[in-house]
Amino acid sequence: GMQIEEFLTDYRSYAQVMGNSIFCLIPKGIGTWTHRLFEGILAGCIPVILSDDVELPFPELPWEKFSLKWPMKLVDGRLSKYLSFLEKVAADLKSNVDKHACWFDYHSDRPDCSPIRGITRELKRKKHNGTSGLPFSRQRYWLPWRDEDMWHELGCSECLRDFHSAPSNL
């Protein structure tokens, strides 16, 4: 089931709750990104991005394979029901979170996978192309698993058109 923890004042408790969670809700930050995304991935939980305007770092990463992006207008009981349906693919999503966590770990000792490498690559790309990057993250939603019967059960058959499904080969 889903458990919402009360306000935690102790960072160790916060980190422990996140580390023991399968999914971490990643709400909108002050700007177009949020530190909660880094915290959730480093804690090892599957990020559930709840910001319509988020600009995700490292656009070359296969975000659809280790996260989901849910429209803010549908954050209600349907979200918790959907997450309960995800038990079928949670292990694959978690494995992919662990595989890509090095991109968010500033203490990573992997020269091929670190935030510094990702930021440097993105800055070079922007300089070369003169573009602002991160084109896919705004107003696009993705789910790792979808089934029309599931949406009917959630009472939201029309919601399916708001989503882009992740590739089936997680």
Disulfide bonds with the S-S distance in Angstrom:
Cys24-Cys45 1.86
Cys102-Cys113 1.71
Cys156-Cys159 1.13
